[in-house]
Amino acid sequence: MGITLSGDQYGKAENRVVRIYRDTPRHEIRDLNVGTALRGAFTEAYTVGDQGAVLPTDTQKQTCYAFAKEKGIATIEQYGLDLATHFVDTVDPVSGARIEIEEYAWQRVLVDGTEHDHTWVRRGQETRTADIIVDDSDGTRRTWVIGGFSDLVILKSTGSEFHGFPTDKYTILEPTTDRVMATSLVAKWRFSTVYVDWDAVYDDVKTIMVAQFATLQSKALQQTLFAMGSAVLEAHPEIVEVRLSAPNKHHFVYDLSPFGLDNPNEVFHADDRPYGLIQAAVSRDDAPDAGPAWIPQRTWLT
Ligand SMILES: O=c1[nH]c(=O)c2[nH]c(=O)[nH]c2[nH]1
């Protein structure tokens, strides 16, 4: 019987790297969760337990912390590029590196109406993400950068419809021309270049998506997602693909008739589960190949 090893990668997941910039009395903070995954000539580690080629996951972790000082963390995209390039360029058996980063945002507290120099509260909005992949496995350097965010919780209290759907004997959902639409959006966007003003593009992509969600008279969450992705592609030539995953956080109009009360879309039951899960990728027709870019480390098996 032939037995083949494939798809192997190894690294250190969820390195919690916090970098404080304290060169002036006004400190800055970057708070990250960093995953590394290396690919390359590691077959003997699996088949016969030979560690001769295996850069320890502990070393990968130490590199994440050392780079936070040596290279700094200007943006998570640049920090990820620094790490991925380092592993591929300087560690012999490594032909590919994947760096996955989440950034937790902090907001300065106000003391007597003034922003404090070195105290923050966690900012409750979305988590910014970046996935950086450098691959040399066929002798040609290829780099992918995917920006994104998770858990952008957003709700509109009107401007959303859902009707015209097929019905069968199990359908009880009533069509509606006015409902609450809410989601906790996960979005990722793939760049075709690394020459990007990462912070400016991030802010603009988020602004575009939020504006689309707010202003589109939506016939379904599906339509909203496509509009969001398309608007980003139209505004940003350096982005070639947008992927969106949106739980439909249902808000059901609560039946107040037992109490003799009418309820014209005023009181809702926010149901946490089950939820519809609407997902889509929106890409340019001429988007370059995504290669391994969309295969995440921690959900490798799914
Ligand atoms: O925006 C929606 N899309 C659906 O596919 C769907 N299905 C459903 O029951 N409600 C909704 N809402």
The ligand as an SDF file (V2000), in Angstrom:
LIG
                    3D

 12 13  0  0  0  0  0  0  0  0999 V2000
  -31.5750   38.0360    3.5780 O   0  0  0  0  0  0  0  0  0  0  0  0
  -32.0440   36.9000    3.7120 C   0  0  0  0  0  0  0  0  0  0  0  0
  -31.5960   35.8900    2.9100 N   0  0  0  0  0  0  0  0  0  0  0  0
  -32.0720   34.6220    3.0070 C   0  0  0  0  0  0  0  0  0  0  0  0
  -31.6530   33.7110    2.2460 O   0  0  0  0  0  0  0  0  0  0  0  0
  -33.0600   34.3660    3.9660 C   0  0  0  0  0  0  0  0  0  0  0  0
  -33.7440   33.2330    4.3370 N   0  0  0  0  0  0  0  0  0  0  0  0
  -34.5510   33.5890    5.3570 C   0  0  0  0  0  0  0  0  0  0  0  0
  -35.3420   32.7870    5.9740 O   0  0  0  0  0  0  0  0  0  0  0  0
  -34.4390   34.9100    5.6320 N   0  0  0  0  0  0  0  0  0  0  0  0
  -33.5150   35.4150    4.7790 C   0  0  0  0  0  0  0  0  0  0  0  0
  -32.9810   36.6620    4.6390 N   0  0  0  0  0  0  0  0  0  0  0  0
  1  2  2  0
  2  3  1  0
  2 12  1  0
  3  4  1  0
  4  5  2  0
  4  6  1  0
  6  7  1  0
  6 11  2  0
  7  8  1  0
  8  9  2  0
  8 10  1  0
 10 11  1  0
 11 12  1  0
M  END
$$$$
